[in-house]
Amino acid sequence: MGVRYMEDVERLAVEDRVAWERLDGTCVVITGATGLIGGLLARALARRNEVVGAGIRIVLPVRNLAKAQEAFGKAEGVRIVVWDASSGKVPELDACDFVVHCASNTDSRLMVERPVETIATTVTGTRAMLELARVHDARMCFVSSMEVYGSGAAGRLDESRGGELDAMSVRSSYPQAKQLAETLCASYAGEYGTNVCVARLAQSFGPGIANTDRRVFAEFARCCMEGRDIALLTDGSKQNMYVYTADAARALLTLVTRGERGLAYNVANEDTYCSIYQMAQMVASTFGTTTQVTRVTDEDAARRYAVSGSICMDVSRMRALGWEPDYQLVELYRRMIDDWSA
């Protein structure tokens, strides 16, 4: 891991805006620990154990045991258990106080090439974690996505508003599964009283993103570093928000300790709202020397991406819990590129 990433781990481990008094000395289950946000959370909690002796018991259900052992085998307070989200099995644990369910496919190519597995992993994995939370009377945060808003709508989208999704589009496997998983969370909260809330994350990036990542924001950064033009495979009109990885991780810790049962929360930096084309121009002008932005028609590649539209999320519900994002879009890129360059 790069220097910027480790800075984020260190800072998050002692972040005074997190309700550590509720987490220290408890058992926290984190899925998706071999991924971006789950991995950052797990490392931050393990580092907190080392720095302040927090005594947090960190349980990481993972499918790839070897990868998890390489990353967390020597981390303080960490227990790794083998778990496949698509199996629907509930991990057998003696105790569980908090669950942060991050495990998910985030590769747009796989959403198109393996849509059935995308749906199964999301829905059955979420139900298994909900059962775990129900049995142990634990607090849970399910990590959803801004993609549940589909093509979005005019104006700011609060958590009560929906968006249009084409149920017959294979690419909808991801947002439709996230929507169903959200409804499962609401159903467990309503029927069983399970203390679960939902985090609808904007696209999250920063240090920790692999320099081989296939998503467009990573490709923009690579183009600048390599002196290549940025070639857009769509018209670039889609408008989104973004959020820094450590800001997202802190939001999840806020929600799992303070979030209200049965509610969804938008997690984004409102100042990052822009079109894909505008973001490409910003990256090219800030980090590139001869880099230009061009549009290339590629219908086959374009169908891998989420539908075009405008997703401008209202983050006031999240802010009411005391959460504020720290990093702007240019800083997301700068810190990610710093780690790649190092």
Buried (B, 14 or more C-beta within 10 A) or exposed (E): BBEBBBBBBBBBBBBEEBBBEBBBEBBBBBBBBBBBBBBBBBBBBBBBBEEEEBEBBBBBBBBEEEEBEEBBEEBBBBBBBEBBBBEBBBBEBEEBBBBBBBBBBBBBEBBBEBBEBBBBBBBBBBBBBBBBBBBBEBBBBBBBBBBBBBBBBEEBBEBEEEBEBEEEBBBBBBBBBBBBBBEBBBBBBEEBEBBBBBBBBBBBBBBBBEEEBEBBBBBBBBBBBEEBBBBBBBEBEBBBBBBBBBBBBBBBBBBBBBBBBBBBBBBBBBEBBBBBBBBBBBBBEBBBEEBBBEBEEEEEEBBBBBBBBBBBBBBEBBBEBEBEBEBBBEBBBBBBBBBBEE
